[in-house]
Amino acid sequence: MTPAGPGRKTGPKPKFSTHDVVDAALSIGIDRFTMNAVATQVGVGAPSLYRLFASRDDLVGACLQEILARNPWQQTDLSWPDKLKRWSRYCWDVCEAYPGLALTLYTYPFPQVHGMRLLGHVLEDFEDSGLDRDTVLYALDFIGDTAITLSLGLQSYRIEPRNEQRNKLLAKNRELLEQNLPQEITKIEQSQDLYQHTVAPKTEFIIAALQAGIRPDIPKP
């Protein structure tokens, strides 16, 4: 019998697929799942998962790829300002659809490697738009970061009722905020569309700067 080489998978073929594992991880939460929890949901032992994924980080990467595959970028004939608005909304909507994604994008090493195909499609959409490639890349990064960080920041307002200690902190800080910035807290609590009240104005500000001819001073390597 030939011994198994390094990294070679041995034993019977698993009776579950990578899609089963990814779906389970996403249903638990991309930032919260453990290999044990995923295995339990799939109905197998945790060691079985390592036949398909070498580590939790590998599974996170597969989850990122799956999220982007489920949310492809649709090219349009819109003007570049409207395309940037679409990009802003796209980033926000995807983060809102997958709780924990925003946090993962800032804690997983180089998550961009899983979005290169998406980026290629987006850049194609901006060809002949009137903006040079460097400016498009800068604008996409700036606007994307704005949408993602706001989605992440607003998660602090979405506290589970059973978390009494966190609710006390929220109530205390809410009172302080209401004393100094009453319009901000009202906007967050009463808004039917947080994107329109938080992300959209900042996106408009960035676009207005580009329309005014302001360009980033991007250092050359």
Contacts in CASP RR format, 6 or more apart in sequence:
PFRMAT RR
TARGET T0000
AUTHOR 0000-0000-0000
METHOD contacts of the structure
MODEL  1
MTPAGPGRKTGPKPKFSTHDVVDAALSIGIDRFTMNAVATQVGVGAPSLY
RLFASRDDLVGACLQEILARNPWQQTDLSWPDKLKRWSRYCWDVCEAYPG
LALTLYTYPFPQVHGMRLLGHVLEDFEDSGLDRDTVLYALDFIGDTAITL
SLGLQSYRIEPRNEQRNKLLAKNRELLEQNLPQEITKIEQSQDLYQHTVA
PKTEFIIAALQAGIRPDIPKP
4 10 0 8 1.000
9 51 0 8 1.000
14 44 0 8 1.000
14 48 0 8 1.000
14 51 0 8 1.000
14 52 0 8 1.000
15 44 0 8 1.000
16 42 0 8 1.000
16 43 0 8 1.000
16 44 0 8 1.000
16 48 0 8 1.000
18 52 0 8 1.000
18 53 0 8 1.000
18 62 0 8 1.000
19 66 0 8 1.000
20 42 0 8 1.000
21 38 0 8 1.000
21 42 0 8 1.000
21 49 0 8 1.000
21 52 0 8 1.000
21 53 0 8 1.000
21 59 0 8 1.000
21 62 0 8 1.000
22 59 0 8 1.000
22 62 0 8 1.000
22 63 0 8 1.000
22 66 0 8 1.000
24 33 0 8 1.000
24 38 0 8 1.000
24 41 0 8 1.000
24 42 0 8 1.000
25 33 0 8 1.000
25 38 0 8 1.000
25 59 0 8 1.000
25 60 0 8 1.000
25 63 0 8 1.000
26 63 0 8 1.000
26 66 0 8 1.000
26 67 0 8 1.000
26 98 0 8 1.000
27 41 0 8 1.000
28 37 0 8 1.000
28 38 0 8 1.000
28 41 0 8 1.000
29 98 0 8 1.000
29 99 0 8 1.000
29 100 0 8 1.000
30 60 0 8 1.000
30 63 0 8 1.000
30 64 0 8 1.000
30 67 0 8 1.000
30 98 0 8 1.000
30 100 0 8 1.000
30 101 0 8 1.000
30 104 0 8 1.000
31 99 0 8 1.000
31 100 0 8 1.000
31 101 0 8 1.000
31 103 0 8 1.000
31 104 0 8 1.000
31 107 0 8 1.000
32 100 0 8 1.000
33 56 0 8 1.000
33 59 0 8 1.000
34 56 0 8 1.000
35 46 0 8 1.000
35 49 0 8 1.000
35 50 0 8 1.000
35 56 0 8 1.000
35 59 0 8 1.000
36 46 0 8 1.000
38 49 0 8 1.000
38 59 0 8 1.000
39 45 0 8 1.000
39 46 0 8 1.000
39 48 0 8 1.000
39 49 0 8 1.000
42 49 0 8 1.000
49 59 0 8 1.000
53 59 0 8 1.000
53 62 0 8 1.000
57 108 0 8 1.000
57 109 0 8 1.000
60 104 0 8 1.000
60 108 0 8 1.000
61 108 0 8 1.000
61 111 0 8 1.000
61 114 0 8 1.000
64 104 0 8 1.000
64 108 0 8 1.000
64 111 0 8 1.000
64 114 0 8 1.000
64 115 0 8 1.000
65 114 0 8 1.000
65 115 0 8 1.000
67 94 0 8 1.000
67 98 0 8 1.000
67 101 0 8 1.000
68 114 0 8 1.000
68 115 0 8 1.000
68 117 0 8 1.000
68 118 0 8 1.000
71 90 0 8 1.000
71 93 0 8 1.000
71 94 0 8 1.000
71 97 0 8 1.000
72 118 0 8 1.000
72 121 0 8 1.000
73 90 0 8 1.000
73 118 0 8 1.000
73 121 0 8 1.000
73 122 0 8 1.000
73 125 0 8 1.000
75 121 0 8 1.000
75 124 0 8 1.000
75 125 0 8 1.000
76 82 0 8 1.000
76 83 0 8 1.000
76 86 0 8 1.000
76 125 0 8 1.000
78 86 0 8 1.000
79 129 0 8 1.000
80 126 0 8 1.000
80 129 0 8 1.000
80 130 0 8 1.000
80 131 0 8 1.000
80 136 0 8 1.000
81 207 0 8 1.000
81 210 0 8 1.000
81 211 0 8 1.000
83 125 0 8 1.000
83 126 0 8 1.000
83 129 0 8 1.000
84 139 0 8 1.000
84 140 0 8 1.000
84 143 0 8 1.000
84 203 0 8 1.000
84 206 0 8 1.000
84 207 0 8 1.000
84 210 0 8 1.000
85 200 0 8 1.000
85 203 0 8 1.000
85 204 0 8 1.000
85 207 0 8 1.000
87 122 0 8 1.000
87 140 0 8 1.000
87 143 0 8 1.000
87 144 0 8 1.000
88 143 0 8 1.000
88 144 0 8 1.000
88 146 0 8 1.000
88 147 0 8 1.000
88 199 0 8 1.000
88 200 0 8 1.000
88 203 0 8 1.000
89 147 0 8 1.000
89 195 0 8 1.000
89 199 0 8 1.000
91 143 0 8 1.000
91 144 0 8 1.000
91 147 0 8 1.000
91 148 0 8 1.000
91 151 0 8 1.000
92 147 0 8 1.000
92 148 0 8 1.000
92 150 0 8 1.000
92 151 0 8 1.000
92 195 0 8 1.000
92 199 0 8 1.000
93 195 0 8 1.000
94 101 0 8 1.000
95 101 0 8 1.000
95 102 0 8 1.000
95 105 0 8 1.000
95 147 0 8 1.000
95 148 0 8 1.000
95 151 0 8 1.000
95 152 0 8 1.000
96 151 0 8 1.000
99 155 0 8 1.000
100 155 0 8 1.000
102 148 0 8 1.000
102 149 0 8 1.000
102 151 0 8 1.000
102 152 0 8 1.000
102 153 0 8 1.000
102 155 0 8 1.000
103 152 0 8 1.000
103 155 0 8 1.000
104 111 0 8 1.000
105 111 0 8 1.000
105 148 0 8 1.000
106 148 0 8 1.000
106 152 0 8 1.000
112 119 0 8 1.000
119 140 0 8 1.000
122 140 0 8 1.000
123 133 0 8 1.000
123 136 0 8 1.000
123 137 0 8 1.000
126 136 0 8 1.000
129 136 0 8 1.000
131 139 0 8 1.000
131 210 0 8 1.000
134 216 0 8 1.000
134 218 0 8 1.000
135 210 0 8 1.000
135 215 0 8 1.000
135 216 0 8 1.000
138 216 0 8 1.000
138 218 0 8 1.000
139 206 0 8 1.000
139 210 0 8 1.000
142 206 0 8 1.000
143 203 0 8 1.000
143 206 0 8 1.000
146 199 0 8 1.000
146 202 0 8 1.000
146 203 0 8 1.000
146 206 0 8 1.000
147 195 0 8 1.000
147 199 0 8 1.000
147 203 0 8 1.000
150 198 0 8 1.000
150 199 0 8 1.000
150 202 0 8 1.000
154 188 0 8 1.000
154 194 0 8 1.000
154 198 0 8 1.000
156 170 0 8 1.000
157 170 0 8 1.000
157 188 0 8 1.000
159 166 0 8 1.000
159 167 0 8 1.000
159 170 0 8 1.000
160 166 0 8 1.000
161 167 0 8 1.000
174 185 0 8 1.000
177 184 0 8 1.000
177 185 0 8 1.000
178 185 0 8 1.000
187 197 0 8 1.000
187 198 0 8 1.000
188 194 0 8 1.000
188 197 0 8 1.000
188 198 0 8 1.000
191 197 0 8 1.000
191 198 0 8 1.000
END
